[in-house]
């Protein structure tokens, strides 16, 4: 049985002081979640990564982005070895905001995923369609292409180490969440694509749903057979709502 996973993506929020305050307040939440067989983590801004890691070392701490180059003239980027130096071993790859605002593509995500796996880090790979694509009935076509291109040339052993997140772009930060039926249908479809790529290993890969996930709807989503957790934005920024998410997953 796949272990449930809750990851908060803080985006460009929280100073180091605010991040430390959250991390300390969340110390008991990690023990509570672990007792309920749930993994939890957060993806802070770069400057707060080490702060959160030191304040709450049991939390999964992920970077919001990473470059696949080891070093060089890549202004504003961060390398894998820089993250590892401060104990970070997870990274988001291909979040819709990276795709939309900064031109990130699935082939470039593939390079990042391979580099992370080579470094024994965990990629959390995000896929999802825009509103226009959703309304045009292109959801599965778009998502399948993103999965196949992003995971191209990975081995079955590699596939066991990744996590996927389905985040319909039209529901991120809009308050418009996909219905449970839509989310489950797409996550099930993703698993069929993974089966085609990796065989029975697909049953071991965790698939999260993201998109206006809140304490009041998280249990509904996670009751679906192919949704193994949630990638949460705004509802992960306050300790109280993060706690409520965990408690509601447990039910």
C-alpha positions in Angstrom: 0.0 0.0 0.0 1.3 3.4 -1.0 2.1 5.7 1.9 0.1 9.0 1.9 2.1 12.2 1.3 1.3 15.8 2.0 3.6 18.5 0.6 3.2 22.2 1.1 4.6 24.5 -1.7 5.2 27.9 -0.1 6.1 29.6 -3.4 7.4 33.1 -2.8 6.2 33.4 0.8 7.8 33.6 4.2 10.9 35.2 5.4 13.5 33.1 7.2 12.1 34.2 10.6 8.6 33.3 9.5 9.7 29.9 8.1 11.6 29.1 11.3 8.5 29.9 13.4 6.4 27.6 11.3 9.0 24.8 11.4 9.2 24.9 15.2 5.4 24.9 15.6 5.2 22.0 13.2 7.5 19.7 15.2 4.6 17.8 16.9 2.8 17.5 13.5 5.6 15.3 12.1 5.3 12.8 14.9 1.5 12.8 14.7 1.7 12.3 10.9 4.3 9.5 11.2 2.2 7.7 13.7 -0.7 7.8 11.2 1.7 6.5 8.4 1.7 9.9 6.5 4.7 11.6 5.1 4.7 15.4 5.3 6.9 18.1 4.0 7.2 21.6 2.7 9.0 23.4 -0.1 10.2 26.8 1.2 11.9 29.6 -0.8 15.6 29.0 -1.3 16.8 31.3 1.5 14.7 29.5 4.1 15.6 25.9 3.1 18.4 25.5 5.6 16.5 27.3 8.3 13.5 24.9 8.1 15.8 21.9 7.8 17.6 22.7 11.0 14.5 23.7 12.9 12.5 20.6 12.0 14.8 17.9 10.6 12.1 15.3 10.4 10.1 17.2 7.9 10.6 16.4 4.2 12.2 19.6 2.8 12.1 20.2 -0.9 13.5 22.9 -3.2 10.9 24.6 -5.4 13.2 24.3 -8.4 16.7 23.2 -9.4 19.1 23.4 -12.3 20.5 20.3 -13.9 23.9 21.9 -14.5 26.5 21.3 -11.8 27.9 24.9 -12.0 28.4 27.7 -14.5 27.0 30.9 -15.9 23.4 30.4 -15.0 22.4 33.5 -13.1 19.7 33.0 -10.6 19.8 29.2 -10.6 20.7 26.7 -7.9 22.6 23.5 -8.4 22.0 20.1 -6.9 25.2 20.0 -4.9 24.3 23.3 -3.3 21.1 21.8 -2.1 22.8 18.7 -0.9 25.3 20.8 1.1 22.5 21.9 3.4 20.8 18.5 3.6 18.0 19.0 1.0 17.1 15.8 -0.9 13.8 16.6 -2.6 12.9 19.1 -5.4 9.8 20.2 -7.3 10.2 19.8 -11.0 7.9 21.3 -13.7 5.4 23.2 -11.5 2.9 25.0 -13.7 4.2 28.4 -12.6 7.7 27.4 -13.7 6.2 26.3 -17.0 4.0 29.3 -17.5 6.2 32.1 -16.2 9.7 30.9 -17.0 9.2 28.7 -20.1 10.1 25.4 -18.5 9.4 22.4 -20.8 8.9 18.7 -20.2 12.2 17.9 -22.0 14.0 20.3 -19.7 12.2 18.7 -16.7 13.6 15.4 -17.9 17.1 16.7 -17.6 16.4 17.9 -14.1 14.8 14.6 -13.1 17.7 12.6 -14.4 20.2 14.8 -12.6 18.3 14.5 -9.3 18.1 10.8 -9.5 21.8 10.6 -10.3 22.4 12.5 -7.1 20.0 10.2 -5.1 17.5 13.0 -4.6 13.7 12.7 -5.0 12.0 14.6 -7.9 8.4 15.6 -7.4 7.3 16.0 -11.0 4.3 18.2 -11.7 2.0 17.8 -14.7 -1.3 19.4 -15.7 -3.4 21.2 -18.3 -4.5 24.8 -18.8 -8.1 25.9 -18.8 -8.1 26.1 -22.6 -6.8 22.6 -22.9 -9.3 21.3 -20.3 -12.2 23.0 -22.0 -11.0 21.6 -25.3 -11.0 18.1 -24.1 -7.2 17.8 -24.3 -6.5 16.9 -20.7 -5.3 13.4 -21.2 -3.4 14.2 -24.3 -1.5 17.0 -22.6 -0.8 15.1 -19.4 0.3 12.0 -21.2 2.8 14.0 -23.3 4.2 15.7 -20.1 4.6 12.3 -18.4 6.2 10.6 -21.3 8.6 13.5 -22.1 9.4 14.2 -18.4 10.2 10.6 -17.6 11.8 9.6 -20.9 14.7 7.1 -20.7 14.2 6.4 -17.0 14.6 2.8 -15.8 12.1 1.0 -13.6 14.5 1.4 -10.7 14.5 5.2 -11.3 10.7 5.3 -11.5 10.4 3.8 -8.0 12.1 7.0 -6.7 9.9 9.6 -8.2 6.7 11.2 -7.1 4.2 12.8 -9.5 1.6 15.5 -8.9 -1.4 16.2 -11.1 -2.1 19.9 -10.9 -4.7 21.2 -13.3 -3.4 24.7 -14.1 -6.9 26.1 -14.1 -7.4 25.2 -10.4 -4.1 26.5 -8.9 -4.7 29.5 -6.8 -8.1 30.2 -8.3 -10.3 28.5 -5.8 -11.7 26.3 -8.6 -10.8 22.8 -7.7 -11.3 19.8 -9.9 -14.0 17.5 -8.7 -13.0 14.3 -7.0 -14.2 12.4 -10.1 -12.0 14.4 -12.5 -9.0 14.3 -10.2 -9.3 10.5 -9.8 -9.9 9.9 -13.5 -6.7 11.8 -14.5 -4.6 10.3 -11.7 -5.8 6.8 -12.8 -4.9 7.7 -16.4 -1.5 8.8 -15.3 -1.0 5.4 -13.6 -1.9 3.6 -16.8 0.7 5.7 -18.7 3.2 4.8 -16.0 2.3 1.1 -16.4 3.0 1.4 -20.1 6.3 2.9 -19.3 7.4 0.9 -16.3 5.1 -2.1 -15.8 4.1 -3.1 -12.3 6.4 -0.5 -10.8 3.6 1.9 -11.6 1.7 0.6 -8.6 4.5 1.8 -6.3 4.7 5.4 -7.6 2.9 8.0 -5.5 0.6 10.4 -7.4 -0.6 13.5 -5.7 -3.4 15.9 -6.5 -2.8 19.7 -6.3 -5.1 22.6 -7.0 -7.0 24.6 -4.4 -6.7 21.7 -1.8 -8.0 22.7 1.6 -8.7 21.0 4.9 -12.4 20.6 4.0 -11.8 18.8 0.8 -8.5 16.9 1.3 -10.1 13.7 2.7 -12.4 13.5 -0.3 -9.5 13.6 -2.7 -7.4 11.2 -0.8 -10.2 8.6 -0.5 -9.7 8.0 -4.2 -7.7 4.9 -5.0 -5.2 6.6 -7.3 -4.6 9.8 -5.3 -1.9 9.2 -2.8 -1.5 12.6 -1.3 -1.7 16.3 -2.0 0.6 19.1 -3.1 -0.9 22.2 -1.4 -0.2 25.9 -1.8 -2.1 28.5 0.3 -3.4 26.0 2.9 0.1 25.0 3.8 1.3 28.5 4.8 -0.3 28.5 8.3 0.4 25.9 10.9 -3.2 25.6 11.9 -4.4 24.9 8.4 -1.5 22.5 7.8 -2.4 20.7 10.9 -6.1 20.5 9.8 -5.0 19.0 6.5 -3.1 16.2 8.3 -6.0 15.6 10.7 -8.5 15.5 7.9 -6.4 13.0 5.9 -6.5 10.7 8.9 -10.3 11.4 9.1 
